[in-house]
Amino acid sequence: MGDAPQQPVHWWQTRWFVIAIALASVIPLIWPTIPPMVDLPGHMGRYRVQLDIGRDPWFTQWYSFHWQLIGNLGIDLLVIPMSKVFGLVLAVKLIVMTIPLLIVSGLLWIAREVHGRIPATALFALPLAYSYPFHFGFVNFALSMALALNAFALWLRLARLDRLRLRAALFVPLSCLLWLCHTYGWGTLGVLAFSAELVRVHDKGSYRRGRGWIKSAVVAGLHCLPLCLPIAMMVIWRGGQHVSGQTTDWFNWRLKWRWVKDILRDRWKDFDLGSLAVIGLLLVKSLRDRTIAYSRNLTLSALFLFAVYLVLPRIVFGSAYADMRLAPFALAVLVIALRERPGYQMRDASLVAAIGLVFTLVRLTATTVSFGLYAQTYKTELTALDHVPVGARVLGLVGGHCYDPWAMSRLEHLPAMVMVEKRGFSNDQWEMPGAQLMTVTYRAAIPFAHDPSEIVTERKCPHQWWHTINQTLAWFPRDAFDYVWLINPPPYDAALASDLTPVWRAGSSVLYKVPEKRPPLAEREAAATLKLS
């Protein structure tokens, strides 16, 4: 980390620009009432149970909720005070809006601490605030990563100011809070902090005691000890009696390459891949460009992150897509590692910054349009809830595909809005003992009580647990549900729903009421067998 160059501050290096571009990053989230992220409605259902189960006459019939110390509580904790002021839906939206803002501010702050000034090339990293993991709705993870970037910038700043004792004191509680938000953010901060300390200690000691890389690594590890208290918290968490979940699918190179291609995946495949290619071309060109260099500090950090990405399995403690989540942030750190060499013409830097700003604004515009379209779909589908009474038990069935379309429907967990808006039962909640605070206890609904029973397909998909829609309509326990909500379903045999009463339709979606007088079980089984044969 060198001293700031004695040159005038340019527009992309000003505090006002950083504030403006960070605020602009929230624009795609302003219009949608519910941020259109795949898993988010499901999380919102859990938040509603968390807030109301002690005083709600319905939730205790279907769910249990017990507080415990786990590394996955970021928004779960924040919604408690914020929902009292804004209500649950708006509170969640406001929290989610801070995530891209914090990612943008964190990346630019890190770049400034490492390079002295924000390089023009750093603007190309900003669209990564809306990466595929964010669209997927890993909100506690995304919030923890956004906080980790800003915490890393603070770590670098205190080192630059030689305030190591203050840094050690601050990062003991900060690391614990970050772990509490999500384990991933804490782990990422540890990787970034160690790599930065390794370079700093080596460079500082090289002219004093000839300290080598191995000794530097030992000293860097000692400097990172203030970040280690969450290890004890992790042992307590994972040593619990009801903690389960496999860690599996190691070194799946096909998927790892796919997650790299999916880094900017949203709605338009050619546009998203083309945008990723722009970033790739910038990185490749910089290898041969004599006017641009890579910071050793951040390049090593990025390489460490990519190494972790390669080693991580796809599933950790039962949580899928563990490795996929890291790819965008490793790429972002590599981009902000770029900087202009001394003597670089500021006219050329201004052109690069202008192109980077246009690139960022184009991506923001596309994301705004995409979110607006998804939000309209949400609005249309959620009109079904106008016909659902409070406390209803709803079997949500969302159409899926055996292949993976680039533009996801983002409807998979929309049935959870029954929990949010109607305090009812929805069959889309995750069953992950030890990984979250809520469990599904509604035994009468088995095997249609929890995720992934809400996803139905036209035919049986290989390597998936999903039922076909005809199987579900034939076999779901009528006594356990009051309504069946088909959301953009695949083609199905209408005769299998002949005992259900349609009360709402919108396009192919339909809400059925389950009649109180149901055919005897034997008759239903005989009819189902006949229809499925």
C-alpha positions as CSV (number, residue, x, y, z in Angstrom):
1,M,0.0,0.0,0.0
2,G,1.7,3.1,-1.2
3,D,1.0,6.7,-0.4
4,A,-1.6,8.5,-2.4
5,P,-0.1,9.9,-5.6
6,Q,0.3,13.7,-5.7
7,Q,-2.2,14.2,-8.5
8,P,-5.5,16.0,-8.6
9,V,-8.6,14.0,-7.5
10,H,-10.7,13.0,-10.5
11,W,-14.4,12.7,-10.6
12,W,-14.6,8.9,-10.0
13,Q,-12.3,9.3,-7.0
14,T,-14.4,11.9,-5.2
15,R,-16.4,11.1,-2.1
16,W,-19.5,12.5,-3.8
17,F,-19.2,10.0,-6.7
18,V,-18.8,7.1,-4.3
19,I,-22.0,8.2,-2.4
20,A,-23.9,8.7,-5.7
21,I,-22.9,5.4,-7.3
22,A,-23.6,3.5,-4.0
23,L,-27.1,5.1,-3.8
24,A,-27.7,4.4,-7.5
25,S,-27.0,0.7,-6.8
26,V,-30.3,0.4,-4.9
27,I,-32.4,1.6,-7.9
28,P,-33.4,-1.9,-9.1
29,L,-34.9,-2.6,-5.7
30,I,-37.0,0.5,-5.3
31,W,-40.1,-0.5,-7.4
32,P,-40.7,-4.2,-6.3
33,T,-42.6,-4.5,-3.1
34,I,-40.9,-7.9,-2.6
35,P,-37.4,-8.0,-4.0
36,P,-37.7,-10.7,-6.7
37,M,-35.1,-13.1,-5.4
38,V,-35.7,-16.9,-5.5
39,D,-35.5,-17.8,-1.8
40,L,-36.5,-14.5,-0.3
41,P,-40.3,-15.1,0.1
42,G,-39.5,-18.4,1.8
43,H,-37.2,-16.6,4.3
44,M,-40.0,-14.0,4.8
45,G,-42.4,-16.8,5.8
46,R,-39.9,-17.9,8.4
47,Y,-39.6,-14.3,9.7
48,R,-43.4,-14.1,10.1
49,V,-43.4,-17.3,12.2
50,Q,-40.4,-15.9,14.2
51,L,-42.3,-12.7,15.0
52,D,-45.8,-14.1,15.7
53,I,-45.6,-17.8,16.8
54,G,-45.9,-16.9,20.5
55,R,-49.1,-15.0,20.0
56,D,-50.6,-16.5,16.9
57,P,-53.3,-19.2,17.1
58,W,-52.3,-21.0,13.9
59,F,-48.5,-21.2,13.6
60,T,-48.0,-23.4,16.6
61,Q,-50.0,-26.2,14.9
62,W,-47.5,-26.5,12.0
63,Y,-44.2,-25.1,13.1
64,S,-41.8,-24.9,16.0
65,F,-39.3,-22.1,16.6
66,H,-36.4,-22.1,19.0
67,W,-33.7,-19.5,19.3
68,Q,-30.1,-20.9,19.3
69,L,-26.7,-19.6,18.5
70,I,-26.1,-20.3,14.8
71,G,-24.0,-18.6,12.1
72,N,-26.9,-17.6,9.9
73,L,-29.0,-14.9,11.7
74,G,-28.3,-11.6,9.9
75,I,-31.7,-10.5,8.7
76,D,-33.5,-12.8,11.2
77,L,-32.3,-10.5,13.9
78,L,-32.6,-7.2,12.1
79,V,-36.3,-7.7,11.2
80,I,-37.2,-7.8,14.9
81,P,-36.8,-4.1,15.6
82,M,-37.4,-3.0,12.0
83,S,-40.7,-4.8,11.5
84,K,-42.1,-2.9,14.5
85,V,-41.5,0.3,12.7
86,F,-42.0,-0.6,9.0
87,G,-43.9,-3.8,9.1
88,L,-42.3,-7.1,7.9
89,V,-42.5,-6.7,4.1
90,L,-41.1,-3.2,4.0
91,A,-38.5,-4.0,6.7
92,V,-37.1,-6.9,4.6
93,K,-37.1,-4.7,1.5
94,L,-35.1,-1.9,3.3
95,I,-32.6,-4.4,4.6
96,V,-32.1,-6.0,1.2
97,M,-31.6,-2.6,-0.4
98,T,-28.6,-2.0,1.8
99,I,-26.8,-5.1,0.4
100,P,-25.8,-3.8,-3.0
101,L,-25.1,-0.4,-1.5
102,L,-22.6,-1.9,1.0
103,I,-21.0,-4.1,-1.7
104,V,-20.3,-1.1,-3.9
105,S,-19.1,1.0,-1.0
106,G,-16.9,-1.8,0.3
107,L,-15.3,-2.5,-3.1
108,L,-14.5,1.2,-3.7
109,W,-13.2,1.6,-0.1
110,I,-10.9,-1.4,-0.4
111,A,-9.6,-0.1,-3.7
112,R,-8.9,3.3,-2.2
113,E,-7.1,1.8,0.8
114,V,-4.9,-0.4,-1.3
115,H,-4.1,2.0,-4.2
116,G,-4.3,5.3,-2.5
117,R,-6.9,6.5,-5.0
118,I,-9.8,4.6,-6.6
119,P,-8.5,3.3,-10.0
120,A,-10.6,3.9,-13.1
121,T,-10.8,0.2,-13.6
122,A,-12.5,-0.4,-10.3
123,L,-15.8,0.8,-11.7
124,F,-16.0,-2.5,-13.8
125,A,-16.4,-4.4,-10.5
126,L,-19.5,-2.6,-9.4
127,P,-22.1,-4.6,-11.4
128,L,-21.0,-7.7,-9.5
129,A,-23.2,-6.3,-6.6
130,Y,-26.1,-8.0,-8.5
131,S,-24.6,-11.4,-9.0
132,Y,-26.3,-14.8,-9.3
133,P,-26.1,-15.6,-5.6
134,F,-27.9,-12.3,-4.8
135,H,-30.6,-13.1,-7.4
136,F,-30.9,-16.6,-5.8
137,G,-31.9,-14.9,-2.5
138,F,-29.1,-16.0,-0.2
139,V,-29.8,-12.9,1.8
140,N,-28.0,-13.6,5.1
141,F,-25.0,-14.7,3.1
142,A,-25.1,-11.6,0.8
143,L,-25.5,-9.2,3.8
144,S,-22.5,-10.9,5.5
145,M,-20.4,-10.6,2.4
146,A,-21.3,-6.9,2.0
147,L,-20.3,-6.3,5.6
148,A,-17.1,-8.4,5.2
149,L,-16.0,-6.1,2.4
150,N,-16.4,-3.0,4.5
151,A,-14.8,-4.7,7.5
152,F,-11.8,-5.7,5.3
153,A,-11.5,-2.0,4.2
154,L,-11.4,-1.0,7.8
155,W,-8.8,-3.7,8.5
156,L,-6.6,-2.2,5.8
157,R,-7.1,1.3,6.9
158,L,-6.1,0.6,10.5
159,A,-3.0,-1.2,9.3
160,R,-2.1,1.7,7.0
161,L,-2.5,4.1,10.0
162,D,-0.4,1.6,12.1
163,R,-3.3,1.2,14.6
164,L,-2.8,-2.5,15.1
165,R,-3.8,-2.6,18.8
166,L,-7.0,-0.7,18.1
167,R,-7.7,-3.0,15.1
168,A,-7.2,-6.1,17.3
169,A,-9.6,-4.7,19.9
170,L,-12.3,-3.8,17.4
171,F,-12.2,-7.0,15.4
172,V,-12.9,-9.3,18.2
173,P,-16.5,-8.2,18.5
174,L,-16.8,-7.3,14.8
175,S,-15.8,-10.9,13.8
176,C,-18.4,-12.4,16.1
177,L,-21.1,-10.1,14.8
178,L,-20.1,-11.0,11.2
179,W,-20.2,-14.7,12.0
180,L,-23.6,-14.3,13.6
181,C,-24.8,-12.7,10.4
182,H,-23.5,-15.6,8.3
183,T,-20.5,-17.9,8.7
184,Y,-19.5,-17.2,5.1
185,G,-18.8,-13.5,5.6
186,W,-16.6,-14.2,8.6
187,G,-14.7,-16.9,6.7
188,T,-14.2,-14.6,3.8
189,L,-12.9,-11.8,6.0
190,G,-10.4,-14.2,7.5
191,V,-9.1,-15.1,4.1
192,L,-8.8,-11.5,2.9
193,A,-7.3,-10.3,6.2
194,F,-4.7,-13.1,6.2
195,S,-3.6,-12.5,2.6
196,A,-3.3,-8.8,3.1
197,E,-1.3,-9.3,6.3
198,L,0.9,-11.7,4.6
199,V,1.9,-9.2,2.0
200,R,2.1,-6.3,4.5
201,V,4.3,-8.2,7.0
202,H,6.6,-9.6,4.2
203,D,7.1,-6.2,2.6
204,K,7.6,-4.4,5.9
205,G,10.1,-7.0,7.2
206,S,12.0,-7.6,4.0
207,Y,14.3,-4.7,4.5
208,R,14.7,-5.1,8.3
209,R,15.2,-8.8,9.1
210,G,15.0,-10.5,5.7
211,R,11.8,-12.2,6.8
212,G,10.7,-14.9,4.3
213,W,7.2,-15.9,3.3
214,I,6.9,-18.7,5.8
215,K,7.9,-16.5,8.7
216,S,5.6,-13.8,7.3
217,A,2.7,-16.2,7.2
218,V,3.3,-17.1,10.9
219,V,3.3,-13.4,11.9
220,A,0.3,-12.7,9.7
221,G,-1.6,-15.6,11.4
222,L,-0.8,-14.1,14.8
223,H,-2.1,-10.8,13.7
224,C,-5.4,-12.5,12.6
225,L,-6.0,-14.1,16.0
226,P,-8.6,-11.4,16.9
227,L,-10.8,-12.9,14.2
228,C,-10.7,-16.4,15.7
229,L,-13.2,-16.2,18.5
230,P,-16.1,-17.4,16.2
231,I,-14.3,-20.8,15.9
232,A,-15.5,-21.5,19.5
233,M,-19.0,-20.3,18.5
234,M,-18.8,-22.7,15.5
235,V,-17.9,-25.6,17.7
236,I,-20.9,-24.9,20.0
237,W,-23.2,-24.6,17.0
238,R,-22.1,-27.7,15.1
239,G,-21.9,-29.7,18.3
240,G,-25.6,-29.4,19.0
241,Q,-27.8,-32.4,19.4
242,H,-30.1,-31.5,16.5
243,V,-27.5,-30.4,14.0
244,S,-27.4,-32.4,10.8
245,G,-26.7,-32.0,7.1
246,Q,-24.1,-33.6,4.8
247,T,-21.0,-32.0,3.4
248,T,-20.6,-33.5,-0.1
249,D,-20.1,-33.1,-3.8
250,W,-16.4,-32.2,-3.8
251,F,-14.5,-31.0,-6.9
252,N,-17.5,-31.0,-9.2
253,W,-15.5,-29.2,-12.0
254,R,-18.4,-29.1,-14.4
255,L,-20.5,-27.1,-12.0
256,K,-17.6,-25.0,-10.9
257,W,-17.1,-23.8,-14.4
258,R,-20.8,-23.3,-14.8
259,W,-20.9,-21.1,-11.6
260,V,-18.2,-18.9,-13.2
261,K,-20.3,-18.5,-16.3
262,D,-23.3,-17.7,-14.2
263,I,-21.7,-14.9,-12.2
264,L,-23.9,-12.2,-13.8
265,R,-26.8,-14.5,-14.6
266,D,-30.2,-12.7,-14.5
267,R,-32.7,-12.8,-17.4
268,W,-31.0,-12.3,-20.8
269,K,-28.3,-14.9,-21.4
270,D,-26.4,-13.2,-24.3
271,F,-26.4,-9.9,-22.4
272,D,-25.3,-11.5,-19.1
273,L,-22.5,-13.5,-20.7
274,G,-21.5,-10.5,-22.8
275,S,-21.2,-8.4,-19.7
276,L,-19.1,-11.1,-18.0
277,A,-16.9,-11.1,-21.2
278,V,-16.3,-7.4,-20.8
279,I,-14.8,-8.0,-17.3
280,G,-12.8,-10.9,-18.6
281,L,-11.4,-8.9,-21.5
282,L,-10.4,-6.2,-19.1
283,L,-8.5,-8.6,-16.9
284,V,-6.8,-10.3,-19.8
285,K,-5.8,-7.0,-21.5
286,S,-4.3,-5.8,-18.2
287,L,-1.9,-8.7,-18.2
288,R,-0.3,-7.3,-21.4
289,D,-0.9,-3.6,-20.8
290,R,2.2,-1.8,-19.6
291,T,0.1,1.1,-18.3
292,I,-1.9,-1.1,-15.9
293,A,-0.6,-3.3,-13.1
294,Y,-2.1,-5.8,-10.6
295,S,-1.7,-5.0,-6.9
296,R,0.1,-7.8,-5.2
297,N,-2.0,-7.3,-2.1
298,L,-5.4,-7.8,-3.8
299,T,-4.2,-10.2,-6.4
300,L,-3.1,-12.6,-3.7
301,S,-6.4,-12.0,-1.9
302,A,-8.3,-12.9,-5.1
303,L,-6.1,-16.0,-5.7
304,F,-6.8,-17.1,-2.1
305,L,-10.5,-16.7,-2.7
306,F,-10.4,-18.6,-6.0
307,A,-8.4,-21.4,-4.2
308,V,-11.1,-21.7,-1.5
309,Y,-13.8,-21.7,-4.3
310,L,-12.0,-24.6,-6.0
311,V,-11.7,-26.6,-2.7
312,L,-15.2,-26.0,-1.4
313,P,-17.8,-28.7,-2.0
314,R,-21.1,-27.8,-3.5
315,I,-23.0,-28.8,-0.3
316,V,-21.8,-27.8,3.2
317,F,-23.7,-28.9,6.3
318,G,-26.7,-29.6,4.0
319,S,-26.7,-26.1,2.5
320,A,-26.4,-26.3,-1.3
321,Y,-24.5,-23.9,-3.7
322,A,-21.8,-23.3,-1.1
323,D,-19.0,-22.9,-3.6
324,M,-21.1,-21.0,-6.2
325,R,-21.6,-18.1,-3.8
326,L,-17.9,-17.2,-3.6
327,A,-17.2,-16.8,-7.3
328,P,-18.5,-13.3,-7.9
329,F,-16.6,-11.9,-4.9
330,A,-13.3,-13.5,-5.9
331,L,-13.8,-11.9,-9.3
332,A,-14.7,-8.5,-7.9
333,V,-11.5,-8.5,-5.7
334,L,-9.4,-9.4,-8.8
335,V,-10.9,-6.5,-10.7
336,I,-10.2,-3.9,-8.0
337,A,-6.7,-5.3,-7.9
338,L,-6.0,-3.4,-11.1
339,R,-4.5,0.0,-11.0
340,E,-2.8,2.5,-13.3
341,R,1.0,2.5,-13.3
342,P,2.9,5.8,-12.5
343,G,2.9,8.1,-15.5
344,Y,-0.4,6.8,-16.8
345,Q,-2.2,9.6,-18.7
346,M,-5.2,10.9,-16.8
347,R,-7.0,11.5,-20.1
348,D,-6.8,7.8,-20.8
349,A,-7.9,7.0,-17.2
350,S,-10.9,9.3,-17.6
351,L,-11.9,7.4,-20.7
352,V,-11.6,4.1,-18.9
353,A,-13.6,5.4,-15.9
354,A,-16.3,6.7,-18.3
355,I,-16.5,3.3,-20.0
356,G,-16.7,1.6,-16.6
357,L,-19.4,4.0,-15.5
358,V,-21.4,3.3,-18.6
359,F,-21.0,-0.4,-18.1
360,T,-22.2,-0.1,-14.6
361,L,-25.2,2.0,-15.5
362,V,-26.2,-0.3,-18.4
363,R,-26.2,-3.3,-16.0
364,L,-28.2,-1.3,-13.4
365,T,-30.7,-0.4,-16.1
366,A,-31.1,-3.9,-17.2
367,T,-31.4,-5.2,-13.7
368,T,-34.1,-2.6,-13.0
369,V,-36.1,-3.7,-16.0
370,S,-35.7,-7.3,-15.1
371,F,-36.7,-6.8,-11.5
372,G,-39.7,-4.7,-12.7
373,L,-40.9,-7.6,-14.9
374,Y,-40.5,-10.1,-12.1
375,A,-42.3,-7.8,-9.7
376,Q,-45.2,-7.6,-12.0
377,T,-45.4,-11.4,-12.1
378,Y,-45.3,-11.5,-8.3
379,K,-48.1,-8.9,-8.2
380,T,-50.3,-11.0,-10.5
381,E,-49.8,-14.3,-8.8
382,L,-50.3,-12.8,-5.3
383,T,-53.8,-11.7,-6.1
384,A,-54.7,-15.3,-5.4
385,L,-54.3,-14.5,-1.7
386,D,-57.3,-12.2,-1.8
387,H,-59.3,-15.5,-1.9
388,V,-57.5,-17.2,0.9
389,P,-58.7,-16.7,4.5
390,V,-56.4,-16.2,7.5
391,G,-55.0,-19.4,8.9
392,A,-55.6,-21.5,5.8
393,R,-53.4,-24.5,5.0
394,V,-52.2,-24.1,1.4
395,L,-50.4,-26.6,-0.8
396,G,-48.4,-24.5,-3.1
397,L,-47.3,-26.2,-6.4
398,V,-44.9,-24.2,-8.6
399,G,-44.0,-25.4,-12.1
400,G,-40.4,-26.5,-12.6
401,H,-38.3,-27.9,-15.4
402,C,-36.0,-30.8,-15.7
403,Y,-33.6,-28.4,-17.5
404,D,-32.3,-25.2,-15.9
405,P,-33.5,-22.2,-18.0
406,W,-31.2,-19.1,-17.8
407,A,-34.0,-16.8,-16.6
408,M,-35.4,-18.4,-13.5
409,S,-39.1,-18.0,-12.7
410,R,-38.2,-16.9,-9.1
411,L,-41.6,-18.2,-8.1
412,E,-40.4,-21.3,-6.3
413,H,-41.0,-19.9,-2.8
414,L,-43.8,-17.5,-3.5
415,P,-46.3,-19.8,-1.7
416,A,-44.6,-18.7,1.5
417,M,-46.4,-15.4,1.2
418,V,-49.4,-17.3,2.6
419,M,-47.5,-17.3,5.8
420,V,-46.6,-13.7,5.5
421,E,-49.9,-12.3,4.5
422,K,-52.4,-14.8,5.8
423,R,-50.6,-16.5,8.7
424,G,-51.3,-19.8,7.1
425,F,-49.4,-23.0,6.3
426,S,-47.2,-23.3,3.3
427,N,-45.3,-26.4,2.2
428,D,-42.2,-24.7,0.9
429,Q,-40.1,-24.2,4.0
430,W,-36.7,-25.8,4.3
431,E,-36.1,-28.7,6.7
432,M,-32.5,-28.2,7.8
433,P,-32.1,-29.0,11.5
434,G,-29.4,-26.9,13.0
435,A,-29.1,-24.6,10.0
436,Q,-32.1,-22.4,10.9
437,L,-34.3,-21.8,13.9
438,M,-37.6,-23.1,12.5
439,T,-38.8,-26.6,11.8
440,V,-41.9,-28.0,10.2
441,T,-44.0,-30.1,12.6
442,Y,-47.1,-30.6,10.6
443,R,-47.0,-34.4,10.2
444,A,-50.4,-34.7,8.5
445,A,-49.0,-33.1,5.4
446,I,-46.1,-35.5,4.9
447,P,-44.7,-36.0,2.3
448,F,-45.9,-32.6,1.1
449,A,-44.9,-30.7,4.3
450,H,-41.7,-28.9,3.3
451,D,-39.3,-28.0,0.5
452,P,-39.0,-29.3,-2.3
453,S,-42.6,-30.6,-2.3
454,E,-43.7,-27.2,-3.8
455,I,-41.8,-27.8,-7.1
456,V,-43.6,-30.0,-9.6
457,T,-42.8,-31.0,-13.1
458,E,-44.5,-32.5,-16.1
459,R,-42.4,-35.7,-16.0
460,K,-40.0,-37.2,-13.5
461,C,-36.6,-35.5,-13.5
462,P,-33.5,-37.6,-13.0
463,H,-31.5,-36.9,-9.9
464,Q,-34.3,-34.8,-8.4
465,W,-36.7,-35.4,-5.5
466,W,-39.4,-33.4,-7.2
467,H,-42.8,-35.1,-7.8
468,T,-44.7,-34.7,-11.0
469,I,-47.7,-32.5,-10.9
470,N,-50.0,-35.5,-11.6
471,Q,-48.5,-37.5,-8.8
472,T,-49.0,-34.6,-6.4
473,L,-52.6,-33.9,-7.4
474,A,-53.4,-37.5,-7.1
475,W,-51.7,-38.3,-3.8
476,F,-51.6,-35.2,-1.6
477,P,-53.6,-35.7,1.7
478,R,-56.8,-33.7,1.2
479,D,-57.5,-33.7,4.9
480,A,-54.3,-31.8,5.5
481,F,-54.9,-28.8,3.2
482,D,-57.7,-26.2,2.6
483,Y,-56.4,-24.9,-0.7
484,V,-54.1,-25.9,-3.6
485,W,-52.3,-23.1,-5.3
486,L,-50.9,-23.9,-8.7
487,I,-48.4,-21.3,-9.8
488,N,-47.4,-21.4,-13.5
489,P,-47.9,-25.2,-13.5
490,P,-46.8,-27.6,-16.2
491,P,-49.6,-29.4,-18.2
492,Y,-51.6,-31.7,-15.9
493,D,-54.6,-34.0,-16.0
494,A,-57.5,-31.8,-14.9
495,A,-59.4,-34.9,-13.9
496,L,-57.0,-35.4,-11.0
497,A,-58.3,-32.1,-9.6
498,S,-62.0,-32.8,-10.3
499,D,-62.8,-32.9,-6.6
500,L,-61.3,-29.5,-6.1
501,T,-63.2,-26.2,-6.6
502,P,-61.4,-23.4,-8.6
503,V,-61.8,-20.0,-6.9
504,W,-59.2,-17.9,-8.8
505,R,-57.3,-18.0,-12.1
506,A,-54.6,-15.9,-13.7
507,G,-53.2,-17.3,-16.9
508,S,-52.2,-20.9,-16.2
509,S,-52.2,-20.3,-12.5
510,V,-55.2,-21.4,-10.4
511,L,-56.3,-21.6,-6.8
512,Y,-58.4,-24.6,-5.8
513,K,-60.4,-25.0,-2.7
514,V,-60.4,-28.4,-1.2
515,P,-64.0,-29.4,-0.4
516,E,-64.8,-30.2,3.2
517,K,-66.6,-33.3,2.2
518,R,-63.9,-35.4,0.6
519,P,-64.2,-38.8,-1.1
520,P,-63.2,-41.7,1.0
521,L,-59.5,-42.4,0.9
522,A,-60.0,-45.8,-0.8
523,E,-62.0,-44.2,-3.6
524,R,-59.4,-41.5,-4.1
525,E,-56.6,-44.1,-4.2
526,A,-58.5,-46.2,-6.7
527,A,-59.2,-43.1,-8.9
528,A,-55.6,-42.0,-8.7
529,T,-54.3,-45.4,-9.6
530,L,-56.6,-45.5,-12.6
531,K,-55.5,-42.0,-13.8
532,L,-51.8,-42.6,-13.3
533,S,-51.8,-46.0,-15.0
